[in-house]
């Protein structure tokens, strides 16, 4: 029997599950790897179902709540960073956002503070930068805490499943060299020089994934390319980002998945759905969460 190296173990993908109000982790075959033991959802949001948290397990650590404090476990379920933070986000690019009292900063994988808590809100590191909020405005810093863009935007775009605490909180980030920003009451996109590359014109926006970004024009959502032109016309009530060439979209109160032509590959039938990652997507059906593959077949039953 082959033994996994540390590098291979760090790249193992684990999926969060909820049993009896406790969170555990299973692998893609449905085998329980970390027994349910960590605090469950708060305020009706199942925060560990967020794709960013699943992604964090690729870096070998995942945030968990023990009592009133947050720490980090490794892929074997052992506590790697002791619970000590008032809130915590997922590791990306070797850094994770943590909150101490009412300010956010970043730690490295040893649990040491890398960027002092000083921000009102933050997003995860992506493409080398993280969104930060100071004085009610958003800007971007690099991994040494130096500003790429001084706080000046009214909001920054992320993905609906990758926000730090729940879908209503901050968590914007650079993705594929662009970041969605809000100027006044409209959304556009800046490039890595901090210059507006797509002028603010949309009601809402999420980040670019696989070359496309979800934007709201009027009351409907569609997808634009990096020149700002629509590739999939606005027609949906809500959308998520593309993953594995598919994107979750909401139509007439139900969620399904479309391909890059805008065609449904799985009819709208779910109460909620997250983007595909490593071949699986979390979906909610009849009040319970499970995972489907790209054919729409349940791999892990709700």
Helices and strands as residue ranges (DSSP letters): H 6-10, E 15-19, E 22-26, E 32-39, G 47-49, H 51-56, G 57-59, E 62-66, E 69-73, E 79-85, E 87-92, E 95-100, E 103-107, E 113-119, E 121-122, E 129-134, E 137-142, E 147-153, E 155-156, E 179-183, E 186-190, E 196-202, E 204-209, E 212-217, E 220-224, E 230-236, E 238-243, E 246-251, E 254-258, E 264-270, E 272-273, E 281-285, E 288-292, E 298-300
